[in-house]
Amino acid sequence: ELPPILNALEVKGRSPKLVLEVAQHLGENTVRTIAMDGTEGLVRGQQVVDTMTSIKVPVGPKTLGRIINVIGEPIDERGPVETKSMSPIHQEAPEFADMNVDQEILETGIKVVDLLAPYTKGGKIGLFGGAGVGKTVLIMELINNVALAHGGYSVFAGVGERTREGNDLYHEMITSGVISLKDDTSKVALVYGQMNEPPGARARVALTGLTVAEYFRDQEGQDVLLFIDNIFRFTQAGSEVSALLGRIPSAVGYQPTLATDMGTMQERITTTKKGSITSVQAIFVPADDLTDPAPATTFAHLDAMTVLSRAISELGIYPAVDPLDSTSRIMDPNVVGEEHYNVARGVQKVLQDYKSLQDIIAILGMDELSEDDKLTVTRARKMQKFLSQPFQVAEVFTGSKGELVKLEDTIKGFKMILNGEMDNIPE
């Protein structure tokens, strides 16, 4: 009896447990599989058992505050995950009939995001940024705010990134109270498959994280946040596996099934009648080439983009979100309302005008500008400062109390700057 494709096989008598996923059928009685862990010391003739199902992982509230790997085993040295409910990592995307098509804004409490590039409930957000401009802090603040404002849980999937960063994130979450080791008030479940793992694990760990998030959405009716860091590594691992299986590569050496792999995963991230999964995906852009097939395929699925800019972080403005490059599909008067739309576009216009005046200021100085331009500059500088805010998760480092700002307060504040009510107040 040949095990079907995607079934999990387990190698007998190995510790730690080695799981193999069926990838191809070769003839009548042989299968080719992908290993979810290192295969050192495997010998011909070792017994392998078919588990009769695809890889199953623990789901439910007991996963909060824990770190599991691709096959659902805990890797935080805090004993087993005590839960009865297990879920297979390969599942169908929700049917059209079960989906919820209402566009709703997900308030994050972060001014620059809510005002200029708002997130949709059940939307997909791309997070772009180089090293050290504050991706991790932004992610932690989002986890914190969703827990505070919506009582929702988050799932963090570390896909093919540095183990050191995964470890730092875990400890920072403990320090900032997002994970509690003492009681069950943790707000996030962590799923890690880092750079040192074989490609099979890295290609599947995003699905493990997604499965944990789907449980909170479908069984507990929650609005879940799913973080994937980094979605490019998911594609990269898929391309390694594809080469190992001997498939003919397509453009730039990527797998021929690139769009399918990405689509099967992304289509499961959506809003249903029960709840929603909103995903924030950090996107690494190889050689800064946005037309590379990996990032280009990801863009097709995104609803909003949050771009972090080094130039802004150098001014000491955090979160260093670029107000002109960040976009959102729901920045539309029919979804966010006339007032929000007009204020946001007004703010962007002032900032854009300021940007085009910067060369003149650099060469001739402020005094050579017309009165109107001077006004634009002072308003733009106020806006830039007002777009920054102290984060609750960064209190430990900055010493200033973090703030969660309501959307209506954000709109009101920027409207006052736009209307010139703040012109006589110094920056």
Secondary structure, 3 states (H helix, E strand, C coil): CCCCCCCEEEECCCCCCCEEEEEEEECCCEEEEEECCCCCCCCCCCCEEECCCCCEEECCHHHCCCEECCCCCECCCCCCCCCCCEEECCCCCCCHHHECCCCCEECCCCHHHHHHCCEECCCEEEEECCCCCCHHHHHHHHHHHHHHHHCCCEEEEEECCCHHHHHHHHHHHHHHCCCCCCCCCCCEEEEEECCCCCHHHHHHHHHHHHHHHHHHHHCCCCEEEEEEECHHHHHHHHHHHHHHCCCCCCHHHCCCCHHHHHHHHHCCCCEECCCEEEEEEECCCHHHCCCCHHHHHHHCCCCEEEEECHHHHHCCCCCCECCCCCEECCCCHHHHCHHHHHHHHHHHHHHHHHHHHHHHHHHHCHHHCCHHHHHHHHHHHHHHHHCCCCCCCCHHHHCCCCCCCCHHHHHHHHHHHHCCCCCCCCC
